[in-house]
Amino acid sequence: MSVDYDESVLNIHKKIELGTGNKNLDETLNQILQGTNCSYVIKNNHIVISAENKKQEKESLVVTGTITDEHGEPIIGANVMERGTTNGCISDIDGNYSLSVKGNSVLLFSYIGYISKEIAVNNQKMINVRLMEDTQKTGGSGCRRLWCSEKGKSYRCCFCCERGRDD
């Protein structure tokens, strides 16, 4: 069996009294690593000892907020992503969202036709976001509202768009 460890994390010169009892490998490793903030994994006759990352786990928090447009209207279905991960959600009918993230992460807010925005969480539990219309991408027209009406068993959705003055 082989062992891998980082010398900067584990003091290999520390003397440990293991006692005289007959212990299995897990009990012995737990006793050796007690108070070191290290954990281990055994796989294919190989032991890997590494620093526990409890600080990151403790920094995890739920961020909530509301996403609105420049007129204060809620944006339905806006994307909220934790940068560098696949962790994300979309805003509800009232523009509200809730996402569990690391306290030091950055959130990316985006919606079609609007300028995306990145905001550092910095352990904030509430982040309200106002997205501005991207008139460059929409060619000067602004889609502002989405109406859906039920017709039988299907839904009909319409966008209300305004033309720019240059059209």
N, C-alpha and C positions, 0 to 999 in steps of 0.2 A: 504494500500500500504506500502511496506517495502523498506528500502534503505540500500545498502551495500557500504562501502567505506574504504579506507586505511587511517588511521589517519596520517601516515607519508607523505602522498601526499596532503591531504586536511586539511586546518586549520578550524576546526569546531568552533573556538572561534571568528572568524572574524565577525564583524557586517556589515550587508548589508542593504541598504535602497532600498526596492522594490517599493516604490511609492504607490499610491492609486488606480491606474487603475486596471481594470478587465483583468487579463492575464491568458492565458492557461498554463498548466504544462510545455510545452516545452519552452515557452518564459521565464517563471520564472526560470527554471533550467539553461537556457543559461545565464540569468542575474546573477544568483548566482555563476556560474562557470567561468564567464568572467575574464580573466587575471590569471587563476589558472593553466593553462596547463592541465586541466582535461576535460574529456568528459563523457558522460553517455549513457546508453542503457536502454530502458524500455521494459520489457518482462514479461508477465503474472502478472501484478500488482506488479512488482518488479523493482526497480531502482538500477542499478549498476554504481557507479562512479569510474573511474580509470584514471590514468595518460595517457595523449596522448603520442604516441610514434613517434612524428614528426622527431626526430633525425634519427631514423632508416630509415624512408621514404626518408629523404634527402641524406642519405648515399648510396642509391641505384644508381648504375651506370652500364653502358654497357661496358663490357670487350671484347676486340677483340684481335686477334692474329693469328699466324700460327703455326701449329703442323707439325714438320718434323722428319725424322728418323736421325740416326747418320751420314748419308751421305748428309744431307741437302735436301733430297727429301721429298715433301709433303706427308703426310699420309691422305688418303681419308677415311672418315667415322670413324675417331677417336672419342671416347666419351669424352665429357666435362660435368662434373656434379658439381653442388654446393653441397658440403658435408653437409649431414644432411637434404637434401631436395629432392624433385623429379624434381627440376629445372635442365634442361640440354639441350644439343644440340650435333650435330655431325659436324665434319669438312667437308668442301665441297671438290670439285675436286682439288682445289689448296691448301688444308690443312688449309684453313681459317675458323675461327669460330667467332661467336658473341653471347654474353649471358648477359642478364641483371641480376645483382646480388647485394647483399648488399656489401658495401665497406669493411666490416670486415670479409667476408666469406673466405672459403678455397675451391679451385677448385681441382677436381680430374680428371686427364687426363689418359685415358687408351685406349689400342688397343690390339687385340689378337696377341700374339707373342712378345709383347713388355712389358717392365717393367713400371708399372703405376707410376705416379708422382703426388704428392700433392703440390700445391703452394698457399700460402696465398696471397689474393688479395691486402690487404693494400692500398686500394683506387687507385690502378694502373688501367689505362684505356687500356693498351696494355700489354699482356703477351704472348710472343713467347715461345714455348716449343719444346725441342728436346727429343724424346723418344728413349731409347736404346733397342736394340733387346734382348729378354730374351732367351739366348741359352740353359738355363737349362730346360725351358718348351718345347722348340722345339726339344730337343734331339740333339742339335748340328747343325741342319739344319736351314737355315735362309730364310724365305720367304720374298722377298724384293719388288717385283713388282706385280701388277695386271693389266692384259691386258683384255680388253673387245672388242669384235668385233661383228658387227651385221650380222646375217645370217638369211635372210628372216625377219620375225617379232620377232624372239627370239634373245637373246644375249648369246654369249659364252664367259665365263670368265676363264682365266688361271692364276695360280700363278707361278712365276719363283722362284724355291727354289734351294738352294745350299746345298750339303751335307757337314757335318763337316769332318775334316781330320781323325777323329778317326773311321769313318764308314767303 
